[in-house]
Amino acid sequence: MTPLSTASGYSARDTRTDTHGSPRVYTETRERAEHSPDAIAGSRLDILHVGAARSPNKVNGVNATIWSVAKEQAAAGHRVRLLLTGAPDETTRAYAEMASIELLIAPVRNWRFNPAAITALLGHAPPDIAHLHSVFIPHHAVLARDLERRGIPYIITPNGGLSPHVLKRGKLKKWLYGQIAEKHRFAASSAITAVMPQEEAEIRSYVEGYAGAIPWIPNPVEADLLDRFGWNEHSSAEAARRVVYLGRFDIHHKGIDLLVQFSQLLPDVEFHLYGASPHTQSRQLRILMQNLPPNTFIHGPVFGDEKIAVLQSASMYIQTSRWEAFGIAVAEAMYLGVPCAIAETMNLAELFVTEDLGLVLPTDGKAAADRLAHALADTERLSRWSGRARDFARQRFHPDAIARAYTDVYRHIEADRNQAANPTAPGGCP
């Protein structure tokens, strides 16, 4: 597994604000991008991202990653295009223009992007590299075949979509679709990336015989917003012990039932859960909510400054997912320096142990509650975790670091293709 390190291009960035102290979108204008060192050096790439929603504001980890990475890559001087399935609104168009991101519209019908739009794109203005995000999307598979036929390289980021837990849902349909299209899409890709090191084994199990490297590149946090803030350690210590969760109220996947169990075992600790219930689980959730202990509080989802305030006031952030490819809310809490407690079943747990980033909870509910209680009472340990997690996250989860890491993957592919086309020339993948 190839790790993302400081050598991959992370650099500290100044937070840019307007005259009122509000964060501005950190982007380069088209003119500045075209005159960036990368562009002047003749190393400008033409990058096509596939899988974004019509708006950067749609709450979706894959969507947030695409827009964030695209913005940073455009700021570095590359030509960046997003292939959307429908027309964006004016706000999104304005955002894209400011960020120097080009938006291409290709509606989907009969499991494929509009053929005329794809022919115009790939035939008249082909990208140097296409980056396909997510899995089990038929129009992505059809596009991949078109890219393959035209000799345009593409990479895939499955974003945890090949986890055994995910594959079990609709198992027969996913198996059949895999035999028809998905496995070939992966096998024909020029690279596959993982959002966490543990995902490599899942990818290799699904794509049998894949011999290429699988670099791990985590998802980015919203640094433009988070950079202005940090954990209110002293305020948190003075207030009642307050544990916070942000995310979907998916009882089984996100372990909401485990959080309720912890709150029953720790009556002196407040548990504040923020999020929305999946429609298919609303009845199951209502049943669970009928017997909530008095120290458990349910809230709607929070965004922006309100989300920051919730995290700042927490004694600890907690997530007890039974499986989780990454966990963007955990990464955001770490970035702010909020001490975190996560289940040992999450992919981040291994890093928590090796890097001493926070508390890892066992699957046994009583044992987990005991560990949580001891951690909440140990202010010295909370402070240590706060600093270590904050430093780790600001180095590894910053959008600039993520964008540069992906760009390095693209460049390695480009170098290998150039070397294959001209084997007598010096160069190749460094």
Secondary structure, 3 states (H helix, E strand, C coil): CCCCCHHHCCCCCCCCECCCCCECCCCCCHHHHHCCHHHHCCCCCEEEEECCCCCCCCCCHHHHHHHHHHHHHHHCCCEEEEEECCCCCHHHHHHHHHCCEEEEECCEECCEECHHHHHHHHHHCCCCEEEEECCCCHHHHHHHHHHHHHCCCEEEECCCCCCHHHHHCCHHHHHHHHHHHHHHHHHCCCEECECCCCHHHHHHHHCCCCCCCCCECCCCCCHHHHCCCCCCHHHHHHCCCEEEEECCCCCCCCCHHHHHHHHHHCCCCEEEEECCCCHHHHHHHHHHHCCCCCCEEEECCCCHHHHHHHHHCCCEEEECCCCCCCCHHHHHHHHHCCCEEEECCCCHHHHHHHHCCCEEECCCHHHHHHHHHHHHHCHHHHHHHHHHHHHHHHHHCCHHHHHHHHHHHHHHHHHHHHHHHCCCCCCCCC
